[in-house]
Amino acid sequence: MIDILQLGHPQLRQSAQPITNFADDTLQTTIDQALTQLIQAGGVGIAAPQVGNDWSWCIVASHPTLRYPDAPYMSPLVMLNPLIIDRAETCDRGWEGCLSVPGLRGLVSRSTSVRVTYQNRDGEPRAETFEGFAARIVQHECDHLNGVMFIDRVERTADLMSEVEYRRQILKIPHDLPI
Ligand code: ZN
């Protein structure tokens, strides 16, 4: 099991480095471990700094969960050197959480769609447009690669909420159900 760094760890505030050696064994193994960890944790995204890795990569894996019941299904997508090259001017406020910030949710404004260039695990260039919740995850994960956390993006601290209150007020589900 790979450790997920928690808020306050200095590495979460550092910028990730561009990947040039795509075949690097340590890089590829770390991505595999993060993917396993993400699935086990039921998360919808993870980025390199969260697992103590210096390189610029993230995984976006939107799927419906009790936390995010309306999230669309997508196969986990590993993006290396992701770069948001264009974004919709329209923004949407939505709840976010983070594996590195357990127990806390925040209402964050994000562009409703983003265009991203990245490389796949073989180093092949790709470009893709993400909409809605997937676009939100992409922006959250790309922020991690610049040392930015979702709590930095709330407009006011009153837009932060404990997981317990998020369940009670937003999800309206009993406190003893795992989410
Ligand atoms: Zn996060």
Backbone and ligand atoms as CSV (ligand in chain L), in Angstrom:
chain,resi,resn,atom,element,x,y,z
A,1,MET,N,N,0.844,-1.206,0.000
A,1,MET,CA,C,0.000,0.000,0.000
A,1,MET,C,C,0.876,1.251,0.000
A,2,ILE,N,N,0.517,2.183,-0.838
A,2,ILE,CA,C,1.291,3.420,-0.963
A,2,ILE,C,C,0.641,4.479,-0.054
A,3,ASP,N,N,1.461,5.267,0.616
A,3,ASP,CA,C,0.914,6.294,1.517
A,3,ASP,C,C,0.406,7.493,0.735
A,4,ILE,N,N,-0.710,8.056,1.182
A,4,ILE,CA,C,-1.206,9.300,0.598
A,4,ILE,C,C,-0.851,10.441,1.549
A,5,LEU,N,N,-0.091,11.386,1.053
A,5,LEU,CA,C,0.345,12.506,1.891
A,5,LEU,C,C,-0.852,13.350,2.296
A,6,GLN,N,N,-0.782,13.862,3.500
A,6,GLN,CA,C,-1.900,14.628,4.057
A,6,GLN,C,C,-1.563,16.114,4.105
A,7,LEU,N,N,-2.623,16.915,4.087
A,7,LEU,CA,C,-2.500,18.373,4.110
A,7,LEU,C,C,-1.492,18.809,5.169
A,8,GLY,N,N,-0.574,19.653,4.763
A,8,GLY,CA,C,0.479,20.094,5.667
A,8,GLY,C,C,1.821,19.520,5.260
A,9,HIS,N,N,1.786,18.383,4.519
A,9,HIS,CA,C,3.057,17.836,4.036
A,9,HIS,C,C,3.619,18.778,2.963
A,10,PRO,N,N,4.891,19.174,3.114
A,10,PRO,CA,C,5.430,20.181,2.185
A,10,PRO,C,C,5.392,19.777,0.710
A,11,GLN,N,N,5.458,18.471,0.439
A,11,GLN,CA,C,5.481,18.066,-0.975
A,11,GLN,C,C,4.187,18.426,-1.700
A,12,LEU,N,N,3.086,18.505,-0.951
A,12,LEU,CA,C,1.806,18.867,-1.578
A,12,LEU,C,C,1.811,20.303,-2.079
A,13,ARG,N,N,2.791,21.083,-1.646
A,13,ARG,CA,C,2.864,22.495,-2.035
A,13,ARG,C,C,3.936,22.755,-3.078
A,14,GLN,N,N,4.584,21.677,-3.562
A,14,GLN,CA,C,5.621,21.846,-4.581
A,14,GLN,C,C,5.058,21.586,-5.965
A,15,SER,N,N,5.675,22.210,-6.967
A,15,SER,CA,C,5.273,21.949,-8.350
A,15,SER,C,C,5.932,20.671,-8.845
A,16,ALA,N,N,5.167,19.889,-9.605
A,16,ALA,CA,C,5.694,18.649,-10.170
A,16,ALA,C,C,6.634,18.956,-11.344
A,17,GLN,N,N,7.508,18.012,-11.634
A,17,GLN,CA,C,8.499,18.186,-12.708
A,17,GLN,C,C,8.022,17.502,-13.990
A,18,PRO,N,N,8.325,18.103,-15.151
A,18,PRO,CA,C,7.936,17.463,-16.412
A,18,PRO,C,C,8.588,16.093,-16.562
A,19,ILE,N,N,7.825,15.151,-17.106
A,19,ILE,CA,C,8.344,13.798,-17.342
A,19,ILE,C,C,9.002,13.765,-18.715
A,20,THR,N,N,10.224,13.232,-18.765
A,20,THR,CA,C,10.885,13.050,-20.064
A,20,THR,C,C,11.155,11.560,-20.322
A,21,ASN,N,N,11.420,10.800,-19.243
A,21,ASN,CA,C,11.677,9.373,-19.395
A,21,ASN,C,C,10.414,8.576,-19.044
A,22,PHE,N,N,9.619,8.316,-20.081
A,22,PHE,CA,C,8.318,7.676,-19.858
A,22,PHE,C,C,8.460,6.209,-19.460
A,23,ALA,N,N,9.586,5.608,-19.797
A,23,ALA,CA,C,9.774,4.182,-19.518
A,23,ALA,C,C,10.342,3.931,-18.123
A,24,ASP,N,N,10.584,4.990,-17.369
A,24,ASP,CA,C,11.193,4.842,-16.047
A,24,ASP,C,C,10.380,3.868,-15.183
A,25,ASP,N,N,11.058,2.840,-14.685
A,25,ASP,CA,C,10.380,1.782,-13.919
A,25,ASP,C,C,9.716,2.323,-12.661
A,26,THR,N,N,10.435,3.181,-11.944
A,26,THR,CA,C,9.891,3.722,-10.694
A,26,THR,C,C,8.630,4.529,-10.972
A,27,LEU,N,N,8.674,5.325,-12.031
A,27,LEU,CA,C,7.509,6.128,-12.408
A,27,LEU,C,C,6.307,5.230,-12.695
A,28,GLN,N,N,6.521,4.241,-13.551
A,28,GLN,CA,C,5.410,3.376,-13.970
A,28,GLN,C,C,4.867,2.557,-12.797
A,29,THR,N,N,5.762,2.086,-11.933
A,29,THR,CA,C,5.323,1.320,-10.759
A,29,THR,C,C,4.519,2.197,-9.808
A,30,THR,N,N,4.988,3.433,-9.621
A,30,THR,CA,C,4.273,4.352,-8.720
A,30,THR,C,C,2.884,4.651,-9.257
A,31,ILE,N,N,2.773,4.834,-10.572
A,31,ILE,CA,C,1.454,5.089,-11.176
A,31,ILE,C,C,0.532,3.885,-10.930
A,32,ASP,N,N,1.071,2.680,-11.116
A,32,ASP,CA,C,0.264,1.467,-10.867
A,32,ASP,C,C,-0.223,1.425,-9.420
A,33,GLN,N,N,0.673,1.755,-8.495
A,33,GLN,CA,C,0.305,1.721,-7.067
A,33,GLN,C,C,-0.748,2.773,-6.747
A,34,ALA,N,N,-0.595,3.952,-7.354
A,34,ALA,CA,C,-1.559,5.031,-7.114
A,34,ALA,C,C,-2.927,4.654,-7.670
A,35,LEU,N,N,-2.919,3.998,-8.818
A,35,LEU,CA,C,-4.172,3.556,-9.445
A,35,LEU,C,C,-4.899,2.567,-8.526
A,36,THR,N,N,-4.156,1.606,-7.991
A,36,THR,CA,C,-4.728,0.631,-7.056
A,36,THR,C,C,-5.277,1.325,-5.819
A,37,GLN,N,N,-4.485,2.236,-5.301
A,37,GLN,CA,C,-4.878,2.969,-4.096
A,37,GLN,C,C,-6.145,3.797,-4.332
A,38,LEU,N,N,-6.188,4.428,-5.512
A,38,LEU,CA,C,-7.338,5.267,-5.859
A,38,LEU,C,C,-8.614,4.437,-5.916
A,39,ILE,N,N,-8.518,3.271,-6.546
A,39,ILE,CA,C,-9.684,2.397,-6.681
A,39,ILE,C,C,-10.117,1.900,-5.300
A,40,GLN,N,N,-9.131,1.484,-4.478
A,40,GLN,CA,C,-9.459,0.991,-3.131
A,40,GLN,C,C,-10.106,2.066,-2.273
A,41,ALA,N,N,-9.650,3.297,-2.450
A,41,ALA,CA,C,-10.182,4.400,-1.639
A,41,ALA,C,C,-11.512,4.911,-2.191
A,42,GLY,N,N,-11.908,4.420,-3.386
A,42,GLY,CA,C,-13.150,4.889,-3.989
A,42,GLY,C,C,-13.065,6.336,-4.450
A,43,GLY,N,N,-11.835,6.808,-4.703
A,43,GLY,CA,C,-11.643,8.195,-5.133
A,43,GLY,C,C,-11.904,8.364,-6.617
A,44,VAL,N,N,-12.019,9.613,-7.040
A,44,VAL,CA,C,-12.266,9.900,-8.460
A,44,VAL,C,C,-11.052,10.541,-9.129
A,45,GLY,N,N,-9.989,10.764,-8.360
A,45,GLY,CA,C,-8.780,11.321,-8.958
A,45,GLY,C,C,-7.648,11.354,-7.965
A,46,ILE,N,N,-6.419,11.359,-8.501
A,46,ILE,CA,C,-5.232,11.439,-7.647
A,46,ILE,C,C,-4.106,12.033,-8.501
A,47,ALA,N,N,-3.173,12.703,-7.835
A,47,ALA,CA,C,-2.057,13.320,-8.552
A,47,ALA,C,C,-0.745,12.961,-7.863
A,48,ALA,N,N,0.339,13.005,-8.642
A,48,ALA,CA,C,1.652,12.548,-8.189
A,48,ALA,C,C,2.068,13.075,-6.808
A,49,PRO,N,N,1.938,14.383,-6.532
A,49,PRO,CA,C,2.424,14.858,-5.229
A,49,PRO,C,C,1.736,14.173,-4.051
A,50,GLN,N,N,0.515,13.702,-4.253
A,50,GLN,CA,C,-0.225,13.063,-3.164
A,50,GLN,C,C,0.398,11.741,-2.735
A,51,VAL,N,N,1.172,11.128,-3.650
A,51,VAL,CA,C,1.852,9.884,-3.282
A,51,VAL,C,C,3.360,10.112,-3.186
A,52,GLY,N,N,3.743,11.371,-2.994
A,52,GLY,CA,C,5.145,11.695,-2.757
A,52,GLY,C,C,6.026,11.556,-3.977
A,53,ASN,N,N,5.419,11.648,-5.166
A,53,ASN,CA,C,6.176,11.511,-6.408
A,53,ASN,C,C,6.384,12.891,-7.036
A,54,ASP,N,N,7.605,13.120,-7.561
A,54,ASP,CA,C,7.967,14.457,-8.065
A,54,ASP,C,C,7.431,14.766,-9.453
A,55,TRP,N,N,7.018,13.750,-10.201
A,55,TRP,CA,C,6.755,13.943,-11.626
A,55,TRP,C,C,5.328,14.396,-11.900
A,56,SER,N,N,5.147,14.953,-13.103
A,56,SER,CA,C,3.867,15.564,-13.462
A,56,SER,C,C,2.925,14.534,-14.093
A,57,TRP,N,N,2.104,13.929,-13.268
A,57,TRP,CA,C,1.085,13.011,-13.779
A,57,TRP,C,C,-0.097,12.987,-12.809
A,58,CYS,N,N,-1.226,12.586,-13.347
A,58,CYS,CA,C,-2.410,12.442,-12.500
A,58,CYS,C,C,-3.326,11.382,-13.101
A,59,ILE,N,N,-4.295,10.969,-12.321
A,59,ILE,CA,C,-5.279,9.990,-12.784
A,59,ILE,C,C,-6.666,10.576,-12.554
A,60,VAL,N,N,-7.499,10.494,-13.580
A,60,VAL,CA,C,-8.881,10.951,-13.471
A,60,VAL,C,C,-9.761,9.720,-13.650
A,61,ALA,N,N,-10.640,9.477,-12.698
A,61,ALA,CA,C,-11.426,8.235,-12.718
A,61,ALA,C,C,-12.838,8.492,-12.215
A,62,SER,N,N,-13.570,9.286,-12.958
A,62,SER,CA,C,-14.932,9.615,-12.539
A,62,SER,C,C,-15.828,8.376,-12.555
A,63,HIS,N,N,-16.573,8.194,-11.491
A,63,HIS,CA,C,-17.599,7.155,-11.428
A,63,HIS,C,C,-18.567,7.531,-10.313
A,64,PRO,N,N,-19.813,7.099,-10.416
A,64,PRO,CA,C,-20.772,7.472,-9.373
A,64,PRO,C,C,-20.397,6.826,-8.041
A,65,THR,N,N,-20.441,7.606,-6.988
A,65,THR,CA,C,-20.203,7.087,-5.647
A,65,THR,C,C,-21.281,7.711,-4.757
A,66,LEU,N,N,-21.344,7.264,-3.520
A,66,LEU,CA,C,-22.297,7.899,-2.610
A,66,LEU,C,C,-21.944,9.369,-2.411
A,67,ARG,N,N,-20.637,9.669,-2.441
A,67,ARG,CA,C,-20.206,11.065,-2.310
A,67,ARG,C,C,-20.625,11.894,-3.512
A,68,TYR,N,N,-20.472,11.274,-4.704
A,68,TYR,CA,C,-20.769,11.985,-5.948
A,68,TYR,C,C,-21.724,11.129,-6.782
A,69,PRO,N,N,-23.000,11.079,-6.378
A,69,PRO,CA,C,-23.944,10.153,-7.032
A,69,PRO,C,C,-24.180,10.458,-8.506
A,70,ASP,N,N,-23.956,11.689,-8.930
A,70,ASP,CA,C,-24.225,12.047,-10.327
A,70,ASP,C,C,-22.988,11.995,-11.220
A,71,ALA,N,N,-21.877,11.521,-10.682
A,71,ALA,CA,C,-20.644,11.492,-11.478
A,71,ALA,C,C,-20.774,10.508,-12.638
A,72,PRO,N,N,-20.321,10.875,-13.831
A,72,PRO,CA,C,-20.390,9.950,-14.958
A,72,PRO,C,C,-19.316,8.849,-14.856
A,73,TYR,N,N,-19.591,7.719,-15.468
A,73,TYR,CA,C,-18.614,6.626,-15.537
A,73,TYR,C,C,-17.527,6.945,-16.543
A,74,MET,N,N,-16.285,6.728,-16.195
A,74,MET,CA,C,-15.208,6.712,-17.186
A,74,MET,C,C,-14.127,5.752,-16.705
A,75,SER,N,N,-13.423,5.116,-17.643
A,75,SER,CA,C,-12.302,4.276,-17.245
A,75,SER,C,C,-11.217,5.182,-16.673
A,76,PRO,N,N,-10.479,4.707,-15.663
A,76,PRO,CA,C,-9.412,5.546,-15.116
A,76,PRO,C,C,-8.449,5.977,-16.227
A,77,LEU,N,N,-8.202,7.270,-16.289
A,77,LEU,CA,C,-7.347,7.826,-17.336
A,77,LEU,C,C,-6.078,8.384,-16.695
A,78,VAL,N,N,-4.935,7.839,-17.115
A,78,VAL,CA,C,-3.648,8.318,-16.602
A,78,VAL,C,C,-3.115,9.365,-17.569
A,79,MET,N,N,-2.856,10.555,-17.064
A,79,MET,CA,C,-2.354,11.642,-17.911
A,79,MET,C,C,-0.970,12.072,-17.421
A,80,LEU,N,N,-0.011,12.058,-18.327
A,80,LEU,CA,C,1.335,12.497,-18.000
A,80,LEU,C,C,1.555,13.887,-18.609
A,81,ASN,N,N,2.209,14.748,-17.873
A,81,ASN,CA,C,2.431,16.148,-18.291
A,81,ASN,C,C,1.137,16.828,-18.741
A,82,PRO,N,N,0.052,16.685,-17.987
A,82,PRO,CA,C,-1.202,17.313,-18.425
A,82,PRO,C,C,-1.103,18.838,-18.351
A,83,LEU,N,N,-1.712,19.469,-19.343
A,83,LEU,CA,C,-1.699,20.932,-19.410
A,83,LEU,C,C,-3.062,21.396,-19.899
A,84,ILE,N,N,-3.692,22.258,-19.129
A,84,ILE,CA,C,-4.979,22.827,-19.561
A,84,ILE,C,C,-4.667,23.944,-20.543
A,85,ILE,N,N,-5.070,23.766,-21.802
A,85,ILE,CA,C,-4.721,24.758,-22.822
A,85,ILE,C,C,-5.887,25.681,-23.144
A,86,ASP,N,N,-7.085,25.294,-22.722
A,86,ASP,CA,C,-8.234,26.157,-22.961
A,86,ASP,C,C,-9.306,25.791,-21.939
A,87,ARG,N,N,-10.128,26.784,-21.569
A,87,ARG,CA,C,-11.180,26.505,-20.608
A,87,ARG,C,C,-12.404,27.351,-20.922
A,88,ALA,N,N,-13.570,26.824,-20.583
A,88,ALA,CA,C,-14.811,27.572,-20.769
A,88,ALA,C,C,-14.812,28.771,-19.828
A,89,GLU,N,N,-15.397,29.864,-20.305
A,89,GLU,CA,C,-15.497,31.037,-19.430
A,89,GLU,C,C,-16.563,30.825,-18.355
A,90,THR,N,N,-17.548,29.968,-18.673
A,90,THR,CA,C,-18.596,29.720,-17.685
A,90,THR,C,C,-18.073,28.793,-16.588
A,91,CYS,N,N,-18.449,29.126,-15.372
A,91,CYS,CA,C,-18.015,28.339,-14.222
A,91,CYS,C,C,-19.225,27.810,-13.479
A,92,ASP,N,N,-18.957,26.813,-12.670
A,92,ASP,CA,C,-20.001,26.125,-11.934
A,92,ASP,C,C,-19.444,25.866,-10.529
A,93,ARG,N,N,-20.268,26.080,-9.516
A,93,ARG,CA,C,-19.818,25.768,-8.157
A,93,ARG,C,C,-20.224,24.342,-7.798
A,94,GLY,N,N,-19.306,23.577,-7.235
A,94,GLY,CA,C,-19.618,22.202,-6.861
A,94,GLY,C,C,-18.759,21.765,-5.691
A,95,TRP,N,N,-19.212,20.705,-5.020
A,95,TRP,CA,C,-18.501,20.213,-3.836
A,95,TRP,C,C,-17.323,19.356,-4.235
A,96,GLU,N,N,-16.201,19.562,-3.551
A,96,GLU,CA,C,-15.008,18.749,-3.769
A,96,GLU,C,C,-14.460,18.268,-2.440
A,97,GLY,N,N,-13.753,17.176,-2.530
A,97,GLY,CA,C,-12.989,16.669,-1.403
A,97,GLY,C,C,-11.650,16.211,-1.935
A,98,CYS,N,N,-10.837,15.628,-1.091
A,98,CYS,CA,C,-9.502,15.243,-1.534
A,98,CYS,C,C,-8.980,14.159,-0.607
A,99,LEU,N,N,-8.336,13.149,-1.181
A,99,LEU,CA,C,-7.771,12.073,-0.362
A,99,LEU,C,C,-6.701,12.617,0.594
A,100,SER,N,N,-6.152,13.777,0.278
A,100,SER,CA,C,-5.131,14.384,1.145
A,100,SER,C,C,-5.726,15.313,2.198
A,101,VAL,N,N,-7.054,15.508,2.126
A,101,VAL,CA,C,-7.729,16.387,3.095
A,101,VAL,C,C,-8.941,15.638,3.642
A,102,PRO,N,N,-8.722,14.569,4.424
A,102,PRO,CA,C,-9.860,13.759,4.854
A,102,PRO,C,C,-10.802,14.543,5.769
A,103,GLY,N,N,-12.091,14.246,5.625
A,103,GLY,CA,C,-13.068,14.818,6.552
A,103,GLY,C,C,-13.565,16.197,6.188
A,104,LEU,N,N,-13.124,16.732,5.047
A,104,LEU,CA,C,-13.503,18.102,4.694
A,104,LEU,C,C,-14.002,18.166,3.246
A,105,ARG,N,N,-15.031,18.967,3.041
A,105,ARG,CA,C,-15.576,19.234,1.696
A,105,ARG,C,C,-15.568,20.742,1.487
A,106,GLY,N,N,-15.469,21.142,0.224
A,106,GLY,CA,C,-15.486,22.573,-0.062
A,106,GLY,C,C,-16.221,22.857,-1.353
A,107,LEU,N,N,-16.912,23.993,-1.372
A,107,LEU,CA,C,-17.651,24.418,-2.555
A,107,LEU,C,C,-16.703,25.255,-3.409
A,108,VAL,N,N,-16.395,24.725,-4.608
A,108,VAL,CA,C,-15.351,25.331,-5.442
A,108,VAL,C,C,-15.918,25.670,-6.823
A,109,SER,N,N,-15.567,26.854,-7.315
A,109,SER,CA,C,-15.978,27.265,-8.653
A,109,SER,C,C,-14.945,26.789,-9.672
A,110,ARG,N,N,-15.411,26.089,-10.722
A,110,ARG,CA,C,-14.508,25.584,-11.773
A,110,ARG,C,C,-15.118,25.855,-13.133
A,111,SER,N,N,-14.277,25.946,-14.140
A,111,SER,CA,C,-14.766,26.050,-15.517
A,111,SER,C,C,-15.564,24.803,-15.868
A,112,THR,N,N,-16.617,24.996,-16.671
A,112,THR,CA,C,-17.493,23.862,-16.975
A,112,THR,C,C,-16.891,22.922,-18.015
A,113,SER,N,N,-15.886,23.383,-18.768
A,113,SER,CA,C,-15.169,22.459,-19.652
A,113,SER,C,C,-13.722,22.930,-19.812
A,114,VAL,N,N,-12.839,21.949,-20.032
A,114,VAL,CA,C,-11.422,22.270,-20.243
A,114,VAL,C,C,-10.866,21.413,-21.371
A,115,ARG,N,N,-9.944,21.987,-22.106
A,115,ARG,CA,C,-9.213,21.245,-23.143
A,115,ARG,C,C,-7.811,20.980,-22.587
A,116,VAL,N,N,-7.396,19.720,-22.647
A,116,VAL,CA,C,-6.137,19.315,-22.014
A,116,VAL,C,C,-5.245,18.593,-23.019
A,117,THR,N,N,-3.972,18.948,-23.036
A,117,THR,CA,C,-2.997,18.123,-23.751
A,117,THR,C,C,-2.243,17.322,-22.700
A,118,TYR,N,N,-1.862,16.112,-23.043
A,118,TYR,CA,C,-1.095,15.274,-22.125
A,118,TYR,C,C,-0.415,14.179,-22.934
A,119,GLN,N,N,0.363,13.352,-22.272
A,119,GLN,CA,C,0.924,12.174,-22.916
A,119,GLN,C,C,0.421,10.942,-22.174
A,120,ASN,N,N,0.231,9.867,-22.927
A,120,ASN,CA,C,-0.193,8.638,-22.261
A,120,ASN,C,C,1.047,7.954,-21.662
A,121,ARG,N,N,0.851,6.774,-21.093
A,121,ARG,CA,C,1.949,6.126,-20.371
A,121,ARG,C,C,3.082,5.689,-21.274
A,122,ASP,N,N,2.806,5.653,-22.597
A,122,ASP,CA,C,3.874,5.342,-23.554
A,122,ASP,C,C,4.535,6.603,-24.094
A,123,GLY,N,N,4.085,7.755,-23.616
A,123,GLY,CA,C,4.680,9.008,-24.071
A,123,GLY,C,C,4.041,9.569,-25.330
A,124,GLU,N,N,2.934,8.956,-25.775
A,124,GLU,CA,C,2.272,9.450,-26.996
A,124,GLU,C,C,1.395,10.656,-26.673
A,125,PRO,N,N,1.484,11.718,-27.502
A,125,PRO,CA,C,0.696,12.925,-27.225
A,125,PRO,C,C,-0.788,12.722,-27.444
A,126,ARG,N,N,-1.576,13.329,-26.587
A,126,ARG,CA,C,-3.024,13.239,-26.661
A,126,ARG,C,C,-3.619,14.620,-26.375
A,127,ALA,N,N,-4.836,14.841,-26.848
A,127,ALA,CA,C,-5.580,16.052,-26.492
A,127,ALA,C,C,-7.027,15.652,-26.304
A,128,GLU,N,N,-7.655,16.200,-25.291
A,128,GLU,CA,C,-9.022,15.783,-24.978
A,128,GLU,C,C,-9.763,16.940,-24.304
A,129,THR,N,N,-11.073,16.985,-24.544
A,129,THR,CA,C,-11.907,17.980,-23.871
A,129,THR,C,C,-12.762,17.279,-22.817
A,130,PHE,N,N,-12.800,17.849,-21.640
A,130,PHE,CA,C,-13.590,17.278,-20.542
A,130,PHE,C,C,-14.677,18.269,-20.168
A,131,GLU,N,N,-15.831,17.721,-19.824
A,131,GLU,CA,C,-16.976,18.569,-19.463
A,131,GLU,C,C,-17.467,18.203,-18.063
A,132,GLY,N,N,-18.139,19.146,-17.454
A,132,GLY,CA,C,-18.853,18.881,-16.204
A,132,GLY,C,C,-17.969,18.339,-15.098
A,133,PHE,N,N,-18.419,17.240,-14.478
A,133,PHE,CA,C,-17.715,16.715,-13.311
A,133,PHE,C,C,-16.295,16.256,-13.667
A,134,ALA,N,N,-16.137,15.647,-14.857
A,134,ALA,CA,C,-14.794,15.219,-15.276
A,134,ALA,C,C,-13.875,16.439,-15.411
A,135,ALA,N,N,-14.407,17.545,-15.947
A,135,ALA,CA,C,-13.618,18.786,-16.068
A,135,ALA,C,C,-13.218,19.293,-14.683
A,136,ARG,N,N,-14.140,19.159,-13.724
A,136,ARG,CA,C,-13.842,19.556,-12.345
A,136,ARG,C,C,-12.673,18.733,-11.793
A,137,ILE,N,N,-12.726,17.415,-11.997
A,137,ILE,CA,C,-11.643,16.556,-11.484
A,137,ILE,C,C,-10.307,16.946,-12.140
A,138,VAL,N,N,-10.333,17.139,-13.466
A,138,VAL,CA,C,-9.102,17.490,-14.179
A,138,VAL,C,C,-8.499,18.771,-13.594
A,139,GLN,N,N,-9.333,19.767,-13.332
A,139,GLN,CA,C,-8.826,21.035,-12.787
A,139,GLN,C,C,-8.277,20.841,-11.378
A,140,HIS,N,N,-8.957,20.004,-10.577
A,140,HIS,CA,C,-8.497,19.713,-9.215
A,140,HIS,C,C,-7.124,19.023,-9.260
A,141,GLU,N,N,-6.990,18.032,-10.168
A,141,GLU,CA,C,-5.730,17.271,-10.227
A,141,GLU,C,C,-4.595,18.121,-10.805
A,142,CYS,N,N,-4.893,18.921,-11.829
A,142,CYS,CA,C,-3.852,19.794,-12.398
A,142,CYS,C,C,-3.398,20.826,-11.362
A,143,ASP,N,N,-4.302,21.271,-10.515
A,143,ASP,CA,C,-3.922,22.164,-9.414
A,143,ASP,C,C,-2.873,21.493,-8.523
A,144,HIS,N,N,-3.096,20.203,-8.211
A,144,HIS,CA,C,-2.130,19.486,-7.361
A,144,HIS,C,C,-0.724,19.559,-7.949
A,145,LEU,N,N,-0.645,19.517,-9.271
A,145,LEU,CA,C,0.672,19.503,-9.920
A,145,LEU,C,C,1.362,20.861,-9.817
A,146,ASN,N,N,0.591,21.873,-9.395
A,146,ASN,CA,C,1.160,23.204,-9.146
A,146,ASN,C,C,1.157,23.549,-7.656
A,147,GLY,N,N,0.959,22.540,-6.811
A,147,GLY,CA,C,0.998,22.769,-5.366
A,147,GLY,C,C,-0.234,23.456,-4.811
A,148,VAL,N,N,-1.339,23.420,-5.574
A,148,VAL,CA,C,-2.573,24.098,-5.143
A,148,VAL,C,C,-3.582,23.054,-4.662
A,149,MET,N,N,-4.212,23.330,-3.511
A,149,MET,CA,C,-5.214,22.419,-2.949
A,149,MET,C,C,-6.604,23.034,-3.110
A,150,PHE,N,N,-7.646,22.175,-3.096
A,150,PHE,CA,C,-8.992,22.721,-3.334
A,150,PHE,C,C,-9.403,23.733,-2.272
A,151,ILE,N,N,-8.878,23.572,-1.055
A,151,ILE,CA,C,-9.250,24.521,0.011
A,151,ILE,C,C,-8.743,25.924,-0.296
A,152,ASP,N,N,-7.741,26.046,-1.179
A,152,ASP,CA,C,-7.258,27.369,-1.595
A,152,ASP,C,C,-8.258,28.050,-2.528
A,153,ARG,N,N,-9.147,27.262,-3.104
A,153,ARG,CA,C,-10.048,27.759,-4.157
A,153,ARG,C,C,-11.428,28.157,-3.639
A,154,VAL,N,N,-11.743,27.851,-2.392
A,154,VAL,CA,C,-13.070,28.254,-1.910
A,154,VAL,C,C,-13.099,29.780,-1.808
A,155,GLU,N,N,-14.251,30.365,-2.138
A,155,GLU,CA,C,-14.343,31.824,-2.135
A,155,GLU,C,C,-14.307,32.373,-0.718
A,156,ARG,N,N,-14.838,31.614,0.216
A,156,ARG,CA,C,-14.827,32.028,1.627
A,156,ARG,C,C,-14.805,30.754,2.463
A,157,THR,N,N,-14.229,30.864,3.647
A,157,THR,CA,C,-14.065,29.651,4.463
A,157,THR,C,C,-15.423,29.086,4.889
A,158,ALA,N,N,-16.480,29.910,4.831
A,158,ALA,CA,C,-17.825,29.397,5.147
A,158,ALA,C,C,-18.272,28.358,4.109
A,159,ASP,N,N,-17.564,28.275,2.980
A,159,ASP,CA,C,-17.877,27.259,1.966
A,159,ASP,C,C,-17.173,25.929,2.239
A,160,LEU,N,N,-16.540,25.807,3.391
A,160,LEU,CA,C,-15.969,24.523,3.803
A,160,LEU,C,C,-16.956,23.831,4.727
A,161,MET,N,N,-17.005,22.504,4.638
A,161,MET,CA,C,-17.964,21.749,5.435
A,161,MET,C,C,-17.334,20.422,5.853
A,162,SER,N,N,-17.621,19.991,7.066
A,162,SER,CA,C,-17.115,18.688,7.495
A,162,SER,C,C,-17.844,17.590,6.715
A,163,GLU,N,N,-17.173,16.436,6.603
A,163,GLU,CA,C,-17.763,15.291,5.914
A,163,GLU,C,C,-19.102,14.913,6.567
A,164,VAL,N,N,-19.153,14.992,7.891
A,164,VAL,CA,C,-20.376,14.632,8.622
A,164,VAL,C,C,-21.531,15.532,8.201
A,165,GLU,N,N,-21.272,16.835,8.113
A,165,GLU,CA,C,-22.336,17.767,7.717
A,165,GLU,C,C,-22.658,17.641,6.233
A,166,TYR,N,N,-21.641,17.324,5.432
A,166,TYR,CA,C,-21.859,17.105,3.998
A,166,TYR,C,C,-22.838,15.939,3.788
A,167,ARG,N,N,-22.612,14.864,4.541
A,167,ARG,CA,C,-23.545,13.721,4.478
A,167,ARG,C,C,-24.946,14.149,4.892
A,168,ARG,N,N,-25.015,14.887,5.989
A,168,ARG,CA,C,-26.310,15.229,6.573
A,168,ARG,C,C,-27.059,16.238,5.699
A,169,GLN,N,N,-26.378,17.295,5.283
A,169,GLN,CA,C,-27.057,18.390,4.596
A,169,GLN,C,C,-27.161,18.190,3.084
A,170,ILE,N,N,-26.116,17.674,2.485
A,170,ILE,CA,C,-26.070,17.619,1.014
A,170,ILE,C,C,-26.517,16.250,0.506
A,171,LEU,N,N,-25.905,15.181,1.051
A,171,LEU,CA,C,-26.237,13.839,0.569
A,171,LEU,C,C,-27.501,13.295,1.217
A,172,LYS,N,N,-27.776,13.763,2.428
A,172,LYS,CA,C,-28.932,13.305,3.194
A,172,LYS,C,C,-28.914,11.778,3.373
A,173,ILE,N,N,-27.747,11.259,3.746
A,173,ILE,CA,C,-27.637,9.812,4.000
A,173,ILE,C,C,-27.187,9.595,5.445
A,174,PRO,N,N,-27.523,8.415,5.996
A,174,PRO,CA,C,-27.171,8.149,7.400
A,174,PRO,C,C,-25.659,8.183,7.624
A,175,HIS,N,N,-25.262,8.563,8.836
A,175,HIS,CA,C,-23.858,8.770,9.114
A,175,HIS,C,C,-23.052,7.481,9.114
A,176,ASP,N,N,-23.718,6.312,9.255
A,176,ASP,CA,C,-22.954,5.086,9.372
A,176,ASP,C,C,-22.734,4.378,8.033
A,177,LEU,N,N,-23.237,4.948,6.936
A,177,LEU,CA,C,-22.974,4.352,5.624
A,177,LEU,C,C,-21.605,4.807,5.130
A,178,PRO,N,N,-20.781,3.863,4.659
A,178,PRO,CA,C,-19.485,4.297,4.141
A,178,PRO,C,C,-19.659,5.057,2.825
A,179,ILE,N,N,-18.888,6.108,2.632
A,179,ILE,CA,C,-18.945,6.816,1.346
A,179,ILE,C,C,-17.547,7.031,0.818
L,1,ZN,ZN,ZN,-6.969,16.225,-4.314
